[in-house]
Amino acid sequence: HVFKLGLEADVFVQNSLINMYGRCGEMALSSAVFEKLECKTAASWSSMVSARAGMGMWSECLNLFREMCSGTDLKAEESGMVSALSACANTGALNLGMSIHGFLLRNISKLNIAVQTSLVDMYTKCGCLDKALEVFKKMETRNNLTYSAMISGLALHGEGEAALRLFSEMIEEGLESDHVVYVSVLNACSQSGLVKEGRRVFGEMLKEGKVEPTAEHYGCLVDLLGRAGLLEEALETIESMPIKQNDVVWRSLLSSCRVHQNVELGKIAARELLKLNSHNPGDYLVISNMYAQAQMWEDVAGARTEMANKGLKQTPGFSMVEVKGKTHRFVSQDRFHPQCKEIYKMLHQMEWQLKFEGYSPDVTQILLNVDEKEKRERLKGHSQKVAIAFALLYTPPGSIIRIARNLRMCSDCHTYTKKISMVYEREIVVRDRNR
């Protein structure tokens, strides 16, 4: 119809097409329309940036935003800024996020709630809780999403009690809790081990009856109980749910069973999860790792074989670090970075330094039936360690190192990072999929 009506050159129509294709997940068609535009406007670029953000294509989103800022004289629209801030939050690109914040302050007299909420979210996820609180406190008007972002941010930083105080403050201001806020509050209790408080919040939600509990809320409660080692109670919670059990609650219980090495209950969770015809490769990996911890190698092979038979592929773990305004991504045993030789020399130096600090690799974190030497080698090249080595080489002494991961950090990387932080006198902030 656009071609029939002769509107193919109309920039407003073309921008709408870019936006439409992007929202429908048709990235190739969205890009094709964008590339054919003779005169690209700020709205054109913002539509492309927002489309990538909407699909979780965070790196592509930031690349487009950088290209617009450096390759054109255009100024991004607020919608594009919000999308870019979301991408910064999900990749740990703090420097770019701060640059966007500075641009907003210089060019817009009054920021709207959506932009301010995005800033709160970005700063918390990039490890700058104080900065997030500063933005939050300066806001003249706040809504449920703003409170949810700040409560989630406090939860990320282990400030569960502060999150609960903020929740009470929200209620006192006359705002009603909604589905999203309750999820944030329950997650805050879970992250900080506040079992009593989490039970109370969940009970109040049921008593008030204004928010119908969903599987996500029950998943939070199961996670809360599971993290505390209350696995039997977590199972009873699932079995007594008045709504249909889904993969979220069983996955949460399975993860807790692996952490607390309860194979018996873990088998129940695994069986129920697989009954739901799970096509999530992560489920099979958790099951496999649970069996590996118990040295049940035949069951490990069974889980891996079933995963392969279903054609499921593991998403590689990676760690990202921002250096000089550019985000660098590393995988375990990474040998493809241009500075690979320097990085591995640095890793060797770091390990040598840690020997004097009493560090001993926790080989139990390598859940493979291989000898100890092989386990040590695999531990040495974990993506987080590679990213830290790179950051130590190419960031100024004394500056903060910020790492973002797509998978949960293992206990060995946690210990290793703490000791490296002390030895090299550098603050290191790591955010994984749970924090």
Wavefront OBJ file of the C-alpha trace (Angstrom):
o trace
v 0.000 0.000 0.000
v 2.891 2.384 0.733
v 4.236 1.865 -2.797
v 0.764 1.986 -4.371
v 0.129 5.362 -2.769
v 3.566 6.679 -3.773
v 4.692 7.184 -0.165
v 7.916 5.208 -0.348
v 9.967 8.428 -0.143
v 8.002 9.888 2.770
v 10.386 9.870 5.744
v 7.539 9.751 8.289
v 6.059 6.680 6.633
v 9.484 5.059 6.382
v 10.175 5.708 10.080
v 6.833 4.115 10.922
v 7.790 1.070 8.833
v 11.140 0.786 10.648
v 9.312 0.950 13.959
v 6.620 -1.546 12.881
v 9.084 -4.135 11.554
v 11.230 -3.709 14.643
v 8.315 -4.262 17.029
v 7.381 -7.388 15.056
v 10.910 -8.748 15.412
v 11.681 -8.445 11.697
v 15.143 -6.939 12.098
v 16.258 -7.621 8.508
v 13.237 -5.802 7.049
v 13.635 -2.972 9.554
v 17.290 -2.556 8.546
v 16.442 -2.760 4.832
v 14.003 0.165 5.097
v 16.529 2.136 7.166
v 19.384 1.594 4.691
v 17.256 2.765 1.757
v 16.406 6.049 3.477
v 18.112 8.913 1.663
v 17.565 11.335 4.528
v 17.808 9.628 7.917
v 16.303 11.675 10.747
v 16.767 11.390 14.514
v 13.454 9.501 14.568
v 14.857 7.004 12.027
v 17.856 6.266 14.209
v 15.754 6.159 17.394
v 13.391 3.632 15.797
v 16.341 1.399 14.902
v 17.859 1.716 18.374
v 14.523 1.017 20.080
v 13.853 -2.007 17.853
v 17.161 -3.608 18.879
v 16.529 -2.852 22.534
v 13.059 -4.367 22.294
v 14.584 -7.642 21.081
v 17.312 -7.658 23.740
v 20.023 -7.037 21.110
v 21.916 -4.811 23.503
v 25.311 -4.681 21.772
v 23.738 -3.910 18.383
v 21.609 -1.255 20.056
v 24.682 0.499 21.495
v 26.622 0.199 18.229
v 23.811 1.955 16.371
v 23.543 4.637 19.048
v 27.314 5.275 18.935
v 27.205 5.405 15.133
v 24.460 8.028 15.237
v 26.297 10.130 17.813
v 29.707 9.993 16.105
v 28.734 9.747 12.420
v 25.940 12.325 12.192
v 25.029 15.762 13.508
v 21.699 14.464 14.805
v 20.627 14.494 18.439
v 18.840 11.387 19.662
v 15.207 11.588 20.702
v 14.218 10.783 24.281
v 12.812 7.390 23.217
v 16.162 6.483 21.685
v 17.929 7.665 24.833
v 15.720 5.434 27.012
v 16.532 2.421 24.790
v 20.244 3.227 24.856
v 20.147 3.521 28.664
v 18.498 0.088 28.859
v 21.291 -1.296 26.680
v 23.911 0.334 28.938
v 22.217 -1.249 31.964
v 22.288 -4.708 30.395
v 25.882 -4.527 29.162
v 27.422 -2.614 32.058
v 28.423 0.291 29.781
v 28.557 2.850 32.585
v 30.675 5.462 30.804
v 28.275 5.680 27.878
v 25.327 5.748 30.282
v 26.889 8.656 32.169
v 27.546 10.462 28.872
v 23.872 10.098 27.934
v 22.887 11.413 31.378
v 25.167 14.426 30.878
v 23.721 15.086 27.427
v 20.182 14.950 28.836
v 21.005 17.420 31.596
v 22.617 19.846 29.129
v 19.871 19.715 26.497
v 16.578 18.998 28.260
v 15.318 21.328 30.963
v 13.031 18.778 32.621
v 13.427 15.011 32.269
v 10.266 12.932 32.124
v 9.572 9.988 34.461
v 10.456 7.367 31.832
v 13.934 8.832 31.293
v 14.602 9.280 35.018
v 13.447 5.736 35.754
v 15.782 4.454 33.015
v 18.645 6.359 34.649
v 17.857 4.773 38.039
v 17.809 1.325 36.409
v 21.046 1.954 34.505
v 23.005 3.195 37.521
v 21.893 0.347 39.801
v 22.707 -2.328 37.225
v 26.096 -0.738 36.508
v 26.994 -0.854 40.203
v 26.455 2.824 41.072
v 23.828 2.578 43.794
v 24.635 6.004 45.269
v 24.163 7.677 41.881
v 20.856 5.844 41.372
v 19.621 7.004 44.781
v 20.676 10.553 43.949
v 18.591 10.529 40.734
v 15.677 8.881 42.554
v 15.615 11.393 45.422
v 15.709 14.377 43.043
v 12.639 13.191 41.137
v 9.623 15.427 41.722
v 7.190 12.699 40.669
v 7.591 8.931 40.981
v 5.385 6.091 39.784
v 5.229 2.341 40.423
v 7.865 1.614 37.778
v 10.258 4.101 39.397
v 9.850 2.479 42.800
v 10.139 -0.974 41.263
v 13.427 -0.012 39.556
v 14.869 1.403 42.786
v 13.691 -1.545 44.915
v 15.193 -3.971 42.380
v 18.401 -1.951 42.415
v 18.665 -2.150 46.182
v 18.031 -5.899 45.921
v 20.868 -6.246 43.388
v 23.222 -4.680 45.906
v 22.061 -6.880 48.794
v 20.200 -4.023 50.489
v 17.035 -6.006 51.213
v 16.059 -4.088 54.344
v 16.463 -0.749 52.552
v 14.279 -2.122 49.749
v 11.559 -2.984 52.271
v 11.739 0.511 53.785
v 11.363 2.023 50.324
v 8.367 -0.245 49.676
v 6.743 1.081 52.886
v 7.513 4.634 51.784
v 5.781 3.982 48.466
v 2.634 2.765 50.256
v 2.703 5.816 52.560
v 2.824 8.101 49.505
v -0.501 6.626 48.401
v 0.761 4.515 45.506
v -0.747 1.039 45.238
v 1.483 -1.983 44.786
v 1.124 -3.796 41.505
v 2.361 -7.081 40.046
v 5.810 -5.668 39.143
v 6.437 -4.023 42.528
v 5.609 -7.204 44.460
v 8.019 -9.189 42.276
v 10.755 -6.626 43.044
v 10.059 -6.703 46.798
v 9.971 -10.514 46.974
v 13.213 -10.689 44.983
v 14.783 -8.226 47.413
v 13.837 -10.491 50.320
v 15.200 -13.505 48.449
v 18.532 -11.867 47.584
v 19.079 -10.796 51.197
v 17.804 -13.964 52.891
v 14.897 -12.165 54.573
v 12.646 -15.226 54.836
v 10.312 -13.902 57.556
v 9.817 -10.604 55.772
v 9.277 -12.298 52.408
v 6.600 -14.564 53.867
v 4.921 -11.486 55.395
v 4.910 -9.536 52.097
v 3.512 -12.536 50.210
v 0.846 -13.010 52.884
v -0.143 -9.335 52.711
v -0.459 -9.562 48.944
v -2.844 -12.523 49.299
v -4.826 -10.838 52.116
v -5.310 -7.534 50.300
v -6.492 -9.316 47.162
v -5.723 -6.349 44.906
v -2.974 -8.226 43.048
v -3.733 -11.730 41.834
v -0.608 -13.834 42.554
v 0.988 -15.236 39.412
v 3.471 -18.053 38.838
v 6.179 -15.365 38.927
v 5.218 -14.385 42.490
v 5.177 -18.029 43.572
v 8.529 -18.460 41.826
v 9.943 -15.647 43.970
v 8.598 -17.311 47.137
v 10.049 -20.697 46.127
v 13.388 -18.998 45.390
v 13.296 -17.280 48.803
v 12.695 -20.567 50.616
v 15.126 -22.504 48.430
v 18.003 -20.089 48.963
v 17.447 -20.432 52.718
v 17.670 -24.219 52.422
v 13.967 -24.718 53.221
v 13.564 -27.115 50.309
v 10.707 -29.201 51.756
v 8.675 -26.046 52.390
v 9.490 -24.809 48.891
v 8.153 -28.095 47.446
v 5.002 -27.851 49.578
v 4.487 -24.272 48.316
v 4.607 -25.475 44.711
v 2.273 -28.405 45.340
v -0.285 -26.190 47.116
v -0.318 -23.439 44.462
v -3.913 -22.544 43.486
v -2.728 -21.809 39.940
v -1.120 -24.048 37.350
v 2.482 -24.943 38.107
v 4.888 -23.807 35.407
v 8.577 -24.096 34.553
v 9.513 -21.024 36.624
v 8.684 -22.588 40.011
v 10.211 -25.998 39.220
v 13.342 -24.378 37.772
v 13.745 -22.319 40.937
v 13.443 -25.395 43.149
v 15.842 -27.378 40.941
v 18.458 -24.625 41.180
v 18.169 -24.560 44.988
v 18.452 -28.357 45.155
v 21.681 -28.164 43.161
v 23.110 -25.469 45.441
v 22.191 -27.393 48.614
v 23.111 -30.743 46.994
v 19.741 -32.367 47.654
v 19.606 -34.864 44.790
v 16.433 -36.564 46.034
v 14.268 -33.435 45.808
v 16.258 -32.304 42.776
v 15.106 -35.411 40.900
v 11.477 -34.516 41.640
v 11.984 -30.957 40.385
v 13.826 -32.212 37.285
v 11.108 -34.758 36.490
v 8.322 -32.172 36.774
v 10.278 -29.628 34.780
v 10.953 -32.038 31.922
v 7.279 -33.095 31.943
v 6.562 -29.559 30.772
v 8.597 -30.364 27.647
v 11.324 -27.882 28.505
v 13.466 -26.728 25.585
v 15.712 -24.595 27.782
v 19.281 -25.970 27.569
v 20.008 -24.355 30.934
v 17.617 -26.803 32.635
v 19.566 -29.805 31.379
v 22.843 -28.194 32.442
v 21.575 -27.622 35.998
v 20.377 -31.240 36.150
v 23.716 -32.424 34.777
v 25.666 -30.294 37.256
v 23.561 -31.523 40.169
v 24.423 -35.115 39.267
v 28.069 -34.190 38.672
v 28.354 -32.718 42.175
v 27.123 -36.056 43.501
v 29.560 -37.855 41.119
v 26.641 -39.659 39.445
v 28.406 -39.745 36.090
v 25.943 -42.059 34.323
v 23.112 -39.647 35.121
v 25.301 -36.768 33.923
v 25.771 -38.542 30.599
v 22.019 -39.221 30.402
v 21.116 -35.549 30.892
v 23.711 -34.424 28.343
v 22.563 -37.046 25.822
v 18.924 -36.005 26.135
v 19.960 -32.394 25.634
v 21.858 -33.343 22.464
v 18.985 -35.492 21.155
v 16.650 -32.507 21.439
v 19.124 -30.387 19.486
v 19.599 -27.959 22.367
v 22.806 -25.956 22.496
v 24.357 -24.340 25.544
v 24.626 -20.555 25.526
v 28.331 -19.854 26.133
v 29.089 -17.983 29.325
v 30.685 -14.586 28.762
v 31.890 -11.556 30.686
v 31.887 -7.967 29.437
v 33.988 -5.046 30.570
v 33.984 -1.446 29.370
v 37.404 0.055 28.598
v 37.877 3.514 27.044
v 34.222 3.728 26.040
v 34.212 0.358 24.238
v 32.603 -2.834 25.566
v 34.833 -5.924 25.310
v 33.325 -9.401 25.546
v 35.230 -12.506 26.660
v 34.331 -16.201 26.808
v 36.091 -18.889 28.845
v 39.512 -19.862 27.519
v 39.229 -16.876 25.132
v 42.076 -16.806 22.604
v 40.541 -14.537 19.973
v 41.084 -11.082 21.444
v 43.788 -8.992 19.672
v 45.576 -8.538 23.042
v 45.375 -12.263 23.843
v 49.124 -12.705 24.575
v 49.237 -9.764 26.976
v 46.055 -10.922 28.714
v 47.371 -14.424 29.404
v 50.703 -13.060 30.630
v 48.682 -10.920 33.034
v 46.610 -13.936 34.116
v 49.813 -15.827 34.905
v 51.092 -12.857 36.932
v 47.777 -12.575 38.796
v 47.808 -16.262 39.721
v 51.412 -15.986 40.931
v 50.460 -13.025 43.143
v 47.487 -14.900 44.589
v 49.664 -17.819 45.701
v 51.163 -15.486 48.302
v 47.639 -14.595 49.479
v 46.801 -18.239 50.170
v 44.501 -18.658 47.180
v 43.852 -22.232 46.113
v 41.625 -22.938 43.060
v 38.317 -24.558 44.001
v 38.363 -27.441 41.512
v 34.948 -28.656 42.740
v 33.513 -25.911 40.502
v 34.585 -27.847 37.403
v 31.828 -30.417 37.093
v 33.568 -32.703 34.614
v 35.061 -36.157 35.054
v 38.646 -35.030 34.371
v 41.833 -34.998 36.440
v 42.739 -32.161 38.830
v 45.349 -30.633 36.514
v 42.762 -30.264 33.738
v 40.297 -28.754 36.220
v 42.874 -26.154 37.315
v 43.534 -25.195 33.690
v 39.833 -24.782 32.990
v 39.366 -22.643 36.115
v 42.261 -20.407 35.141
v 40.561 -19.344 31.913
v 37.093 -18.489 33.214
v 35.720 -15.504 31.293
v 35.477 -13.299 34.398
v 39.181 -13.762 35.150
v 40.105 -12.996 31.515
v 37.992 -9.805 31.609
v 39.610 -8.679 34.882
v 43.104 -9.282 33.465
v 42.256 -7.169 30.419
v 40.828 -4.379 32.587
v 43.890 -4.342 34.854
v 46.082 -3.925 31.777
v 44.122 -1.202 30.008
v 42.400 0.927 32.652
v 44.050 3.599 34.851
v 45.437 2.479 38.245
v 42.885 2.954 41.016
v 39.873 3.099 38.689
v 36.838 0.876 39.268
v 36.514 -2.276 37.158
v 32.944 -3.205 36.238
v 32.158 -6.654 34.853
v 28.782 -7.841 33.515
v 28.137 -11.579 33.053
v 25.331 -13.519 31.398
v 25.603 -16.486 33.779
v 25.888 -16.874 37.518
v 29.345 -16.428 39.020
v 30.948 -19.558 40.469
v 32.319 -19.535 44.028
v 35.918 -19.808 42.784
v 35.559 -16.655 40.652
v 34.000 -14.925 43.670
v 36.985 -15.747 45.914
v 39.495 -15.011 43.120
v 37.952 -11.599 42.400
v 37.924 -10.567 46.074
v 41.618 -11.388 46.430
v 42.582 -9.692 43.156
v 40.711 -6.601 44.335
v 42.838 -6.513 47.517
v 46.170 -7.321 45.834
v 45.823 -4.734 43.053
v 43.916 -2.223 45.221
v 41.096 -1.944 42.706
v 37.361 -1.925 43.378
v 35.779 -4.616 41.184
v 32.018 -4.692 40.627
v 30.599 -7.854 39.053
v 26.974 -8.234 37.985
v 25.750 -11.653 36.910
v 22.302 -12.825 35.827
v 21.152 -12.931 39.469
v 22.704 -9.679 40.623
l 1 2 3 4 5 6 7 8 9 10 11 12 13 14 15 16 17 18 19 20 21 22 23 24 25 26 27 28 29 30 31 32 33 34 35 36 37 38 39 40 41 42 43 44 45 46 47 48 49 50 51 52 53 54 55 56 57 58 59 60 61 62 63 64 65 66 67 68 69 70 71 72 73 74 75 76 77 78 79 80 81 82 83 84 85 86 87 88 89 90 91 92 93 94 95 96 97 98 99 100 101 102 103 104 105 106 107 108 109 110 111 112 113 114 115 116 117 118 119 120 121 122 123 124 125 126 127 128 129 130 131 132 133 134 135 136 137 138 139 140 141 142 143 144 145 146 147 148 149 150 151 152 153 154 155 156 157 158 159 160 161 162 163 164 165 166 167 168 169 170 171 172 173 174 175 176 177 178 179 180 181 182 183 184 185 186 187 188 189 190 191 192 193 194 195 196 197 198 199 200 201 202 203 204 205 206 207 208 209 210 211 212 213 214 215 216 217 218 219 220 221 222 223 224 225 226 227 228 229 230 231 232 233 234 235 236 237 238 239 240 241 242 243 244 245 246 247 248 249 250 251 252 253 254 255 256 257 258 259 260 261 262 263 264 265 266 267 268 269 270 271 272 273 274 275 276 277 278 279 280 281 282 283 284 285 286 287 288 289 290 291 292 293 294 295 296 297 298 299 300 301 302 303 304 305 306 307 308 309 310 311 312 313 314 315 316 317 318 319 320 321 322 323 324 325 326 327 328 329 330 331 332 333 334 335 336 337 338 339 340 341 342 343 344 345 346 347 348 349 350 351 352 353 354 355 356 357 358 359 360 361 362 363 364 365 366 367 368 369 370 371 372 373 374 375 376 377 378 379 380 381 382 383 384 385 386 387 388 389 390 391 392 393 394 395 396 397 398 399 400 401 402 403 404 405 406 407 408 409 410 411 412 413 414 415 416 417 418 419 420 421 422 423 424 425 426 427 428 429 430 431 432 433 434 435
